[in-house]
Amino acid sequence: MEKILAKNDNREGLLPMKQGKEQESKKTYDRKNIEVCNFIKNSHIFFEKLHPFEDGNGRTGRILMNLQKLNEELPLLIIHEGEEQMEYYKWFKEKR
């Protein structure tokens, strides 16, 4: 039995359209996450530069940064010694 489609019934075209909308939603979601991550990073850098103590403010600042990330349901930032640590220190040397 042959299926008869109505003139405006374009079922084959729905899937690519749906995928396109999903891809667009993912781009929007990724863009929002990037903006939120940049805001959190810049807030952390500001806090670290504002905080008056040379030792100990890093731990406090990273706790506050990860709290912000938790509130946004983003993964925590755990900085290990070595390469990760050097990348983290570069944040503070970048010109703002």
Biopython code that builds the backbone (N, CA, C, O; Angstrom):
import numpy as np
from Bio.PDB.StructureBuilder import StructureBuilder

atoms = [
    (1, "MET", "N", (0.843, -1.178, 0.000)),
    (1, "MET", "CA", (0.000, 0.000, 0.000)),
    (1, "MET", "C", (0.889, 1.242, 0.000)),
    (1, "MET", "O", (1.749, 1.398, 0.867)),
    (2, "GLU", "N", (0.684, 2.087, -0.937)),
    (2, "GLU", "CA", (1.474, 3.306, -1.086)),
    (2, "GLU", "C", (0.932, 4.388, -0.172)),
    (2, "GLU", "O", (-0.277, 4.590, -0.070)),
    (3, "LYS", "N", (1.863, 5.090, 0.501)),
    (3, "LYS", "CA", (1.457, 6.170, 1.403)),
    (3, "LYS", "C", (1.284, 7.453, 0.607)),
    (3, "LYS", "O", (2.161, 7.829, -0.171)),
    (4, "ILE", "N", (0.186, 8.106, 0.795)),
    (4, "ILE", "CA", (-0.101, 9.348, 0.085)),
    (4, "ILE", "C", (0.139, 10.509, 1.052)),
    (4, "ILE", "O", (-0.408, 10.545, 2.154)),
    (5, "LEU", "N", (0.964, 11.447, 0.613)),
    (5, "LEU", "CA", (1.283, 12.614, 1.441)),
    (5, "LEU", "C", (0.450, 13.802, 0.997)),
    (5, "LEU", "O", (0.218, 14.009, -0.194)),
    (6, "ALA", "N", (0.018, 14.556, 1.947)),
    (6, "ALA", "CA", (-0.672, 15.809, 1.620)),
    (6, "ALA", "C", (0.330, 16.763, 0.988)),
    (6, "ALA", "O", (1.540, 16.593, 1.139)),
    (7, "LYS", "N", (-0.170, 17.756, 0.287)),
    (7, "LYS", "CA", (0.686, 18.680, -0.448)),
    (7, "LYS", "C", (1.731, 19.352, 0.459)),
    (7, "LYS", "O", (2.881, 19.497, 0.044)),
    (8, "ASN", "N", (1.372, 19.760, 1.670)),
    (8, "ASN", "CA", (2.284, 20.462, 2.583)),
    (8, "ASN", "C", (2.970, 19.523, 3.576)),
    (8, "ASN", "O", (3.669, 19.984, 4.478)),
    (9, "ASP", "N", (2.778, 18.230, 3.420)),
    (9, "ASP", "CA", (3.342, 17.257, 4.359)),
    (9, "ASP", "C", (4.751, 16.891, 3.909)),
    (9, "ASP", "O", (4.921, 16.097, 2.984)),
    (10, "ASN", "N", (5.734, 17.450, 4.540)),
    (10, "ASN", "CA", (7.127, 17.213, 4.164)),
    (10, "ASN", "C", (7.844, 16.514, 5.307)),
    (10, "ASN", "O", (8.708, 17.115, 5.946)),
    (11, "ARG", "N", (7.519, 15.302, 5.570)),
    (11, "ARG", "CA", (8.084, 14.568, 6.699)),
    (11, "ARG", "C", (9.583, 14.362, 6.557)),
    (11, "ARG", "O", (10.310, 14.370, 7.550)),
    (12, "GLU", "N", (10.050, 14.176, 5.329)),
    (12, "GLU", "CA", (11.485, 13.964, 5.143)),
    (12, "GLU", "C", (12.290, 15.203, 5.538)),
    (12, "GLU", "O", (13.437, 15.086, 5.970)),
    (13, "GLY", "N", (11.704, 16.365, 5.394)),
    (13, "GLY", "CA", (12.404, 17.605, 5.697)),
    (13, "GLY", "C", (12.420, 17.953, 7.173)),
    (13, "GLY", "O", (13.136, 18.871, 7.573)),
    (14, "LEU", "N", (11.660, 17.255, 7.987)),
    (14, "LEU", "CA", (11.574, 17.609, 9.406)),
    (14, "LEU", "C", (12.847, 17.270, 10.174)),
    (14, "LEU", "O", (13.289, 18.044, 11.023)),
    (15, "LEU", "N", (13.433, 16.120, 9.877)),
    (15, "LEU", "CA", (14.603, 15.695, 10.641)),
    (15, "LEU", "C", (15.780, 16.658, 10.473)),
    (15, "LEU", "O", (16.350, 17.092, 11.474)),
    (16, "PRO", "N", (16.159, 17.003, 9.248)),
    (16, "PRO", "CA", (17.257, 17.964, 9.124)),
    (16, "PRO", "C", (16.944, 19.302, 9.781)),
    (16, "PRO", "O", (17.827, 19.937, 10.358)),
    (17, "MET", "N", (15.675, 19.734, 9.691)),
    (17, "MET", "CA", (15.293, 20.985, 10.323)),
    (17, "MET", "C", (15.451, 20.863, 11.842)),
    (17, "MET", "O", (15.962, 21.770, 12.499)),
    (18, "LYS", "N", (15.006, 19.731, 12.384)),
    (18, "LYS", "CA", (15.113, 19.512, 13.822)),
    (18, "LYS", "C", (16.585, 19.470, 14.237)),
    (18, "LYS", "O", (16.967, 20.072, 15.240)),
    (19, "GLN", "N", (17.396, 18.768, 13.473)),
    (19, "GLN", "CA", (18.816, 18.706, 13.796)),
    (19, "GLN", "C", (19.432, 20.098, 13.732)),
    (19, "GLN", "O", (20.272, 20.452, 14.559)),
    (20, "GLY", "N", (19.012, 20.880, 12.752)),
    (20, "GLY", "CA", (19.526, 22.240, 12.642)),
    (20, "GLY", "C", (19.189, 23.067, 13.866)),
    (20, "GLY", "O", (20.024, 23.818, 14.370)),
    (21, "LYS", "N", (17.934, 22.921, 14.352)),
    (21, "LYS", "CA", (17.534, 23.659, 15.562)),
    (21, "LYS", "C", (18.314, 23.172, 16.772)),
    (21, "LYS", "O", (18.705, 23.977, 17.618)),
    (22, "GLU", "N", (18.548, 21.855, 16.869)),
    (22, "GLU", "CA", (19.318, 21.315, 17.991)),
    (22, "GLU", "C", (20.751, 21.820, 17.945)),
    (22, "GLU", "O", (21.331, 22.171, 18.973)),
    (23, "GLN", "N", (21.324, 21.853, 16.729)),
    (23, "GLN", "CA", (22.684, 22.365, 16.593)),
    (23, "GLN", "C", (22.741, 23.840, 16.958)),
    (23, "GLN", "O", (23.692, 24.284, 17.602)),
    (24, "GLU", "N", (21.738, 24.600, 16.554)),
    (24, "GLU", "CA", (21.681, 26.020, 16.890)),
    (24, "GLU", "C", (21.544, 26.202, 18.402)),
    (24, "GLU", "O", (22.177, 27.085, 18.982)),
    (25, "SER", "N", (20.715, 25.364, 19.043)),
    (25, "SER", "CA", (20.554, 25.425, 20.497)),
    (25, "SER", "C", (21.868, 25.105, 21.185)),
    (25, "SER", "O", (22.227, 25.752, 22.168)),
    (26, "LYS", "N", (22.589, 24.116, 20.680)),
    (26, "LYS", "CA", (23.889, 23.752, 21.262)),
    (26, "LYS", "C", (24.871, 24.906, 21.111)),
    (26, "LYS", "O", (25.633, 25.191, 22.034)),
    (27, "LYS", "N", (24.863, 25.581, 19.947)),
    (27, "LYS", "CA", (25.751, 26.732, 19.760)),
    (27, "LYS", "C", (25.422, 27.828, 20.761)),
    (27, "LYS", "O", (26.321, 28.433, 21.345)),
    (28, "THR", "N", (24.135, 28.084, 20.959)),
    (28, "THR", "CA", (23.704, 29.099, 21.919)),
    (28, "THR", "C", (24.122, 28.696, 23.325)),
    (28, "THR", "O", (24.613, 29.524, 24.092)),
    (29, "TYR", "N", (23.928, 27.417, 23.667)),
    (29, "TYR", "CA", (24.312, 26.900, 24.982)),
    (29, "TYR", "C", (25.820, 27.029, 25.174)),
    (29, "TYR", "O", (26.276, 27.484, 26.223)),
    (30, "ASP", "N", (26.605, 26.628, 24.153)),
    (30, "ASP", "CA", (28.058, 26.728, 24.243)),
    (30, "ASP", "C", (28.504, 28.173, 24.378)),
    (30, "ASP", "O", (29.402, 28.478, 25.164)),
    (31, "ARG", "N", (27.878, 29.070, 23.611)),
    (31, "ARG", "CA", (28.224, 30.495, 23.666)),
    (31, "ARG", "C", (27.925, 31.048, 25.058)),
    (31, "ARG", "O", (28.718, 31.814, 25.607)),
    (32, "LYS", "N", (26.782, 30.662, 25.629)),
    (32, "LYS", "CA", (26.418, 31.118, 26.973)),
    (32, "LYS", "C", (27.429, 30.596, 27.982)),
    (32, "LYS", "O", (27.866, 31.340, 28.861)),
    (33, "ASN", "N", (27.808, 29.319, 27.866)),
    (33, "ASN", "CA", (28.782, 28.752, 28.797)),
    (33, "ASN", "C", (30.132, 29.444, 28.687)),
    (33, "ASN", "O", (30.798, 29.678, 29.695)),
    (34, "ILE", "N", (30.537, 29.773, 27.464)),
    (34, "ILE", "CA", (31.803, 30.476, 27.281)),
    (34, "ILE", "C", (31.740, 31.844, 27.941)),
    (34, "ILE", "O", (32.687, 32.257, 28.610)),
    (35, "GLU", "N", (30.633, 32.545, 27.757)),
    (35, "GLU", "CA", (30.465, 33.867, 28.377)),
    (35, "GLU", "C", (30.472, 33.754, 29.895)),
    (35, "GLU", "O", (31.106, 34.564, 30.572)),
    (36, "VAL", "N", (29.777, 32.761, 30.436)),
    (36, "VAL", "CA", (29.729, 32.565, 31.886)),
    (36, "VAL", "C", (31.116, 32.204, 32.405)),
    (36, "VAL", "O", (31.554, 32.740, 33.423)),
    (37, "CYS", "N", (31.813, 31.301, 31.716)),
    (37, "CYS", "CA", (33.159, 30.906, 32.141)),
    (37, "CYS", "C", (34.117, 32.090, 32.114)),
    (37, "CYS", "O", (34.937, 32.249, 33.018)),
    (38, "ASN", "N", (34.015, 32.919, 31.081)),
    (38, "ASN", "CA", (34.872, 34.110, 31.016)),
    (38, "ASN", "C", (34.554, 35.077, 32.145)),
    (38, "ASN", "O", (35.462, 35.667, 32.731)),
    (39, "PHE", "N", (33.274, 35.244, 32.454)),
    (39, "PHE", "CA", (32.885, 36.116, 33.565)),
    (39, "PHE", "C", (33.452, 35.586, 34.882)),
    (39, "PHE", "O", (33.997, 36.349, 35.679)),
    (40, "ILE", "N", (33.323, 34.282, 35.105)),
    (40, "ILE", "CA", (33.830, 33.675, 36.341)),
    (40, "ILE", "C", (35.348, 33.821, 36.415)),
    (40, "ILE", "O", (35.889, 34.163, 37.466)),
    (41, "LYS", "N", (36.032, 33.565, 35.306)),
    (41, "LYS", "CA", (37.495, 33.695, 35.265)),
    (41, "LYS", "C", (37.902, 35.133, 35.575)),
    (41, "LYS", "O", (38.792, 35.360, 36.394)),
    (42, "ASN", "N", (37.257, 36.105, 34.929)),
    (42, "ASN", "CA", (37.609, 37.509, 35.157)),
    (42, "ASN", "C", (37.278, 37.957, 36.579)),
    (42, "ASN", "O", (38.001, 38.766, 37.160)),
    (43, "SER", "N", (36.190, 37.432, 37.138)),
    (43, "SER", "CA", (35.858, 37.739, 38.540)),
    (43, "SER", "C", (36.928, 37.188, 39.471)),
    (43, "SER", "O", (37.310, 37.836, 40.446)),
    (44, "HIS", "N", (37.405, 35.997, 39.166)),
    (44, "HIS", "CA", (38.460, 35.373, 39.980)),
    (44, "HIS", "C", (39.744, 36.199, 39.914)),
    (44, "HIS", "O", (40.376, 36.456, 40.938)),
    (45, "ILE", "N", (40.120, 36.608, 38.719)),
    (45, "ILE", "CA", (41.334, 37.418, 38.557)),
    (45, "ILE", "C", (41.193, 38.732, 39.308)),
    (45, "ILE", "O", (42.128, 39.167, 39.981)),
    (46, "PHE", "N", (40.032, 39.367, 39.200)),
    (46, "PHE", "CA", (39.786, 40.622, 39.913)),
    (46, "PHE", "C", (39.908, 40.419, 41.424)),
    (46, "PHE", "O", (40.549, 41.213, 42.113)),
    (47, "PHE", "N", (39.289, 39.350, 41.932)),
    (47, "PHE", "CA", (39.354, 39.060, 43.364)),
    (47, "PHE", "C", (40.797, 38.854, 43.804)),
    (47, "PHE", "O", (41.218, 39.380, 44.834)),
    (48, "GLU", "N", (41.549, 38.090, 43.026)),
    (48, "GLU", "CA", (42.933, 37.803, 43.412)),
    (48, "GLU", "C", (43.779, 39.070, 43.435)),
    (48, "GLU", "O", (44.645, 39.221, 44.296)),
    (49, "LYS", "N", (43.538, 39.969, 42.509)),
    (49, "LYS", "CA", (44.314, 41.222, 42.468)),
    (49, "LYS", "C", (43.855, 42.199, 43.549)),
    (49, "LYS", "O", (44.641, 43.012, 44.035)),
    (50, "LEU", "N", (42.593, 42.114, 43.914)),
    (50, "LEU", "CA", (42.030, 43.001, 44.920)),
    (50, "LEU", "C", (42.398, 42.561, 46.332)),
    (50, "LEU", "O", (42.642, 43.394, 47.205)),
    (51, "HIS", "N", (42.436, 41.269, 46.548)),
    (51, "HIS", "CA", (42.690, 40.695, 47.872)),
    (51, "HIS", "C", (44.064, 41.132, 48.363)),
    (51, "HIS", "O", (45.033, 41.042, 47.610)),
    (52, "PRO", "N", (44.180, 41.608, 49.612)),
    (52, "PRO", "CA", (45.415, 42.241, 50.076)),
    (52, "PRO", "C", (46.561, 41.292, 50.459)),
    (52, "PRO", "O", (47.678, 41.764, 50.672)),
    (53, "PHE", "N", (46.334, 40.001, 50.554)),
    (53, "PHE", "CA", (47.374, 39.101, 51.041)),
    (53, "PHE", "C", (48.091, 38.413, 49.889)),
    (53, "PHE", "O", (47.465, 37.996, 48.914)),
    (54, "GLU", "N", (49.415, 38.298, 50.009)),
    (54, "GLU", "CA", (50.182, 37.647, 48.947)),
    (54, "GLU", "C", (50.071, 36.134, 49.025)),
    (54, "GLU", "O", (50.169, 35.460, 47.999)),
    (55, "ASP", "N", (49.871, 35.585, 50.211)),
    (55, "ASP", "CA", (49.786, 34.132, 50.351)),
    (55, "ASP", "C", (48.436, 33.766, 50.953)),
    (55, "ASP", "O", (47.991, 34.381, 51.922)),
    (56, "GLY", "N", (47.802, 32.779, 50.383)),
    (56, "GLY", "CA", (46.550, 32.291, 50.954)),
    (56, "GLY", "C", (45.312, 32.744, 50.217)),
    (56, "GLY", "O", (44.258, 32.119, 50.341)),
    (57, "ASN", "N", (45.414, 33.821, 49.450)),
    (57, "ASN", "CA", (44.220, 34.286, 48.764)),
    (57, "ASN", "C", (43.874, 33.404, 47.565)),
    (57, "ASN", "O", (42.725, 33.404, 47.124)),
    (58, "GLY", "N", (44.831, 32.658, 47.032)),
    (58, "GLY", "CA", (44.567, 31.762, 45.908)),
    (58, "GLY", "C", (43.575, 30.678, 46.274)),
    (58, "GLY", "O", (42.665, 30.371, 45.504)),
    (59, "ARG", "N", (43.752, 30.100, 47.450)),
    (59, "ARG", "CA", (42.828, 29.039, 47.891)),
    (59, "ARG", "C", (41.419, 29.595, 48.043)),
    (59, "ARG", "O", (40.450, 28.991, 47.581)),
    (60, "THR", "N", (41.313, 30.742, 48.691)),
    (60, "THR", "CA", (39.999, 31.354, 48.894)),
    (60, "THR", "C", (39.362, 31.710, 47.552)),
    (60, "THR", "O", (38.180, 31.450, 47.329)),
    (61, "GLY", "N", (40.143, 32.296, 46.678)),
    (61, "GLY", "CA", (39.633, 32.689, 45.369)),
    (61, "GLY", "C", (39.181, 31.494, 44.541)),
    (61, "GLY", "O", (38.154, 31.560, 43.866)),
    (62, "ARG", "N", (39.943, 30.401, 44.589)),
    (62, "ARG", "CA", (39.559, 29.211, 43.820)),
    (62, "ARG", "C", (38.304, 28.561, 44.397)),
    (62, "ARG", "O", (37.497, 28.002, 43.655)),
    (63, "ILE", "N", (38.138, 28.632, 45.710)),
    (63, "ILE", "CA", (36.904, 28.114, 46.316)),
    (63, "ILE", "C", (35.715, 28.946, 45.829)),
    (63, "ILE", "O", (34.684, 28.392, 45.448)),
    (64, "LEU", "N", (35.857, 30.269, 45.842)),
    (64, "LEU", "CA", (34.773, 31.137, 45.365)),
    (64, "LEU", "C", (34.496, 30.915, 43.878)),
    (64, "LEU", "O", (33.341, 30.905, 43.452)),
    (65, "MET", "N", (35.557, 30.737, 43.092)),
    (65, "MET", "CA", (35.389, 30.497, 41.661)),
    (65, "MET", "C", (34.623, 29.188, 41.421)),
    (65, "MET", "O", (33.716, 29.138, 40.590)),
    (66, "ASN", "N", (34.994, 28.141, 42.148)),
    (66, "ASN", "CA", (34.308, 26.858, 41.978)),
    (66, "ASN", "C", (32.876, 26.910, 42.504)),
    (66, "ASN", "O", (32.008, 26.197, 42.000)),
    (67, "LEU", "N", (32.622, 27.729, 43.492)),
    (67, "LEU", "CA", (31.249, 27.927, 43.960)),
    (67, "LEU", "C", (30.403, 28.562, 42.855)),
    (67, "LEU", "O", (29.264, 28.154, 42.627)),
    (68, "GLN", "N", (30.960, 29.550, 42.179)),
    (68, "GLN", "CA", (30.261, 30.158, 41.040)),
    (68, "GLN", "C", (30.002, 29.114, 39.952)),
    (68, "GLN", "O", (28.921, 29.079, 39.364)),
    (69, "LYS", "N", (30.992, 28.272, 39.689)),
    (69, "LYS", "CA", (30.842, 27.243, 38.665)),
    (69, "LYS", "C", (29.754, 26.241, 39.068)),
    (69, "LYS", "O", (28.963, 25.812, 38.228)),
    (70, "LEU", "N", (29.714, 25.874, 40.339)),
    (70, "LEU", "CA", (28.664, 24.968, 40.817)),
    (70, "LEU", "C", (27.285, 25.591, 40.634)),
    (70, "LEU", "O", (26.342, 24.919, 40.218)),
    (71, "ASN", "N", (27.176, 26.870, 40.946)),
    (71, "ASN", "CA", (25.892, 27.560, 40.791)),
    (71, "ASN", "C", (25.423, 27.573, 39.340)),
    (71, "ASN", "O", (24.220, 27.602, 39.080)),
    (72, "GLU", "N", (26.351, 27.553, 38.403)),
    (72, "GLU", "CA", (26.013, 27.550, 36.974)),
    (72, "GLU", "C", (25.995, 26.133, 36.397)),
    (72, "GLU", "O", (25.827, 25.951, 35.191)),
    (73, "GLU", "N", (26.168, 25.138, 37.258)),
    (73, "GLU", "CA", (26.202, 23.721, 36.857)),
    (73, "GLU", "C", (27.311, 23.445, 35.845)),
    (73, "GLU", "O", (27.130, 22.678, 34.899)),
    (74, "LEU", "N", (28.456, 24.081, 36.060)),
    (74, "LEU", "CA", (29.642, 23.865, 35.241)),
    (74, "LEU", "C", (30.618, 22.995, 36.018)),
    (74, "LEU", "O", (30.555, 22.943, 37.247)),
    (75, "PRO", "N", (31.522, 22.310, 35.319)),
    (75, "PRO", "CA", (32.493, 21.469, 36.032)),
    (75, "PRO", "C", (33.465, 22.317, 36.852)),
    (75, "PRO", "O", (33.803, 23.441, 36.484)),
    (76, "LEU", "N", (33.898, 21.748, 37.965)),
    (76, "LEU", "CA", (34.852, 22.433, 38.833)),
    (76, "LEU", "C", (36.208, 22.531, 38.159)),
    (76, "LEU", "O", (36.555, 21.712, 37.307)),
    (77, "LEU", "N", (36.963, 23.531, 38.546)),
    (77, "LEU", "CA", (38.326, 23.681, 38.045)),
    (77, "LEU", "C", (39.275, 23.216, 39.144)),
    (77, "LEU", "O", (39.387, 23.851, 40.193)),
    (78, "ILE", "N", (39.943, 22.121, 38.895)),
    (78, "ILE", "CA", (40.952, 21.593, 39.812)),
    (78, "ILE", "C", (42.297, 21.809, 39.136)),
    (78, "ILE", "O", (42.524, 21.342, 38.020)),
    (79, "ILE", "N", (43.179, 22.516, 39.815)),
    (79, "ILE", "CA", (44.476, 22.861, 39.226)),
    (79, "ILE", "C", (45.546, 21.992, 39.876)),
    (79, "ILE", "O", (45.784, 22.069, 41.081)),
    (80, "HIS", "N", (46.182, 21.169, 39.059)),
    (80, "HIS", "CA", (47.265, 20.310, 39.532)),
    (80, "HIS", "C", (48.608, 20.984, 39.290)),
    (80, "HIS", "O", (48.743, 21.836, 38.412)),
    (81, "GLU", "N", (49.588, 20.591, 40.075)),
    (81, "GLU", "CA", (50.920, 21.151, 39.903)),
    (81, "GLU", "C", (51.447, 20.823, 38.518)),
    (81, "GLU", "O", (51.089, 19.807, 37.923)),
    (82, "GLY", "N", (52.302, 21.699, 38.017)),
    (82, "GLY", "CA", (52.902, 21.464, 36.706)),
    (82, "GLY", "C", (52.283, 22.336, 35.647)),
    (82, "GLY", "O", (52.110, 23.540, 35.836)),
    (83, "GLU", "N", (51.946, 21.713, 34.516)),
    (83, "GLU", "CA", (51.450, 22.454, 33.355)),
    (83, "GLU", "C", (50.152, 23.201, 33.651)),
    (83, "GLU", "O", (50.002, 24.359, 33.259)),
    (84, "GLU", "N", (49.212, 22.551, 34.339)),
    (84, "GLU", "CA", (47.941, 23.214, 34.683)),
    (84, "GLU", "C", (48.189, 24.441, 35.549)),
    (84, "GLU", "O", (47.565, 25.485, 35.365)),
    (85, "GLN", "N", (49.090, 24.300, 36.474)),
    (85, "GLN", "CA", (49.412, 25.397, 37.381)),
    (85, "GLN", "C", (50.022, 26.574, 36.609)),
    (85, "GLN", "O", (49.704, 27.733, 36.875)),
    (86, "MET", "N", (50.898, 26.262, 35.656)),
    (86, "MET", "CA", (51.523, 27.323, 34.856)),
    (86, "MET", "C", (50.479, 28.030, 33.985)),
    (86, "MET", "O", (50.538, 29.248, 33.820)),
    (87, "GLU", "N", (49.533, 27.281, 33.431)),
    (87, "GLU", "CA", (48.455, 27.888, 32.648)),
    (87, "GLU", "C", (47.606, 28.811, 33.524)),
    (87, "GLU", "O", (47.205, 29.895, 33.099)),
    (88, "TYR", "N", (47.340, 28.364, 34.748)),
    (88, "TYR", "CA", (46.562, 29.173, 35.698)),
    (88, "TYR", "C", (47.291, 30.481, 36.001)),
    (88, "TYR", "O", (46.674, 31.546, 36.016)),
    (89, "TYR", "N", (48.594, 30.406, 36.239)),
    (89, "TYR", "CA", (49.361, 31.616, 36.546)),
    (89, "TYR", "C", (49.379, 32.592, 35.366)),
    (89, "TYR", "O", (49.489, 33.802, 35.567)),
    (90, "LYS", "N", (49.273, 32.080, 34.147)),
    (90, "LYS", "CA", (49.245, 32.955, 32.965)),
    (90, "LYS", "C", (48.024, 33.868, 32.966)),
    (90, "LYS", "O", (48.054, 34.962, 32.404)),
    (91, "TRP", "N", (46.955, 33.407, 33.601)),
    (91, "TRP", "CA", (45.730, 34.240, 33.663)),
    (91, "TRP", "C", (46.059, 35.621, 34.212)),
    (91, "TRP", "O", (45.518, 36.629, 33.757)),
    (92, "PHE", "N", (46.952, 35.655, 35.194)),
    (92, "PHE", "CA", (47.236, 36.897, 35.921)),
    (92, "PHE", "C", (48.268, 37.756, 35.210)),
    (92, "PHE", "O", (48.456, 38.919, 35.567)),
    (93, "LYS", "N", (48.930, 37.205, 34.219)),
    (93, "LYS", "CA", (49.921, 37.969, 33.460)),
    (93, "LYS", "C", (49.343, 38.565, 32.189)),
    (93, "LYS", "O", (49.954, 39.441, 31.578)),
    (94, "GLU", "N", (48.158, 38.092, 31.784)),
    (94, "GLU", "CA", (47.505, 38.614, 30.593)),
    (94, "GLU", "C", (47.112, 40.063, 30.846)),
    (94, "GLU", "O", (46.686, 40.423, 31.943)),
    (95, "LYS", "N", (47.262, 40.878, 29.822)),
    (95, "LYS", "CA", (46.857, 42.287, 29.952)),
    (95, "LYS", "C", (45.350, 42.393, 29.918)),
    (95, "LYS", "O", (44.701, 41.766, 29.080)),
    (96, "ARG", "N", (44.798, 43.158, 30.796)),
    (96, "ARG", "CA", (43.352, 43.354, 30.892)),
    (96, "ARG", "C", (43.035, 44.770, 30.506)),
    (96, "ARG", "O", (41.869, 45.165, 30.513)),
]
sb = StructureBuilder()
sb.init_structure("model")
sb.init_model(0)
sb.init_chain("A")
sb.init_seg("    ")
for serial, (resi, resn, name, xyz) in enumerate(atoms, 1):
    if name == "N":
        sb.init_residue(resn, " ", resi, " ")
    sb.init_atom(name, np.array(xyz, "f"), 0.0, 1.0, " ", f" {name:<3s}", serial, name[0])
structure = sb.get_structure()
